[in-house]
């Protein structure tokens, strides 16, 4: 799996943590000690992350880990939600994922439900601002909170870790550099250069993964890329970087950094596809949800991602309730705004 330039943070996170050794090393270091002492780390496996709800939508967990407790056959899940931006709805997402897993178990007639430990991995450019307990999201007095749904999250926030702490705590080199890169990805290029210089210690494939992620947030032309490569540590690093750059040009990894005519052609094709989908949506609105067409359709013009517009197009045929459809569209608009920021 290459780094997806449309969702670089999620793509890089999954690339790192779908390797079970990386996940084990991370959990051994950053889980609370009472959990570390209970978990049989030899039993850890990466679980299926795709779930369906009762309607039509698929949910994809960022990472789901299954493991056993020491000296027992008891199984638990640790589900990761990865965020590169501040999102106050994260805990609602976590609750939704838990319900999907438990609903599957109920349908399978399981006698008891599997315990789920929520783990939020955050590396935005500001602190996450998340509370560790779900009940603290309700604005009520403490005497009422005891009746509310309550579960505790583990939150790993790279803003609260120094580069030095990460280097000292993790023995896994690739995981160390991956955490450092995610922590510093929003910073100025000069602050990331020391990390890039050190990745000479990794094998070529992992060097290339790091370089791919690095350039999704650091816009580079071939000229300043070559200038950057000359500053890298080691005799072999420039040649590895050149292989990566050439492969990137051939496979489209560097989309968006090439200038001139080719960029103009691509923009024209993109606009043509967007116009076609929007015209189809406009007709659908006027046929099915005429009351919504005036106030809702103009907001759809804010969405510039073909995939999201196609999702709305599909939902237009499936959803029959106006309020439900309106909420679906606003979620897609919010996603577009968030992705533009991150």
Secondary structure, 3 states (H helix, E strand, C coil): CCCCCCCHHHHHHHHHHCCHHHHHHHHHHHCCHHHHCCEEEEEEEECCCEEECCCCCEEECCEEEEEEECCCCCEEEEEEEEECCCCCCHHHHHHHHHHHHHHHHHHCCCCCCCEEEEEEEECCCCCCCCCCEHHHHCCCCHHHHCCCCCCECEEEEHHHCCHHHHHHHCCCHHHHHHHHHHHHCCCCHHHHHHHHHHHHHCCHHHHHHHHHHHHHHCCCCHHHHHHHHCCCCCCCHHHHHHHHHHHHHHHCCCCCCCCCHHHHHHHHHHHHHHHHHHHHHHHHHHHHCHHHHHHHHHHHCCCCCHHHHHHHHHHHHHCCCHHHHHHHHHHHHHHHHHHHHC
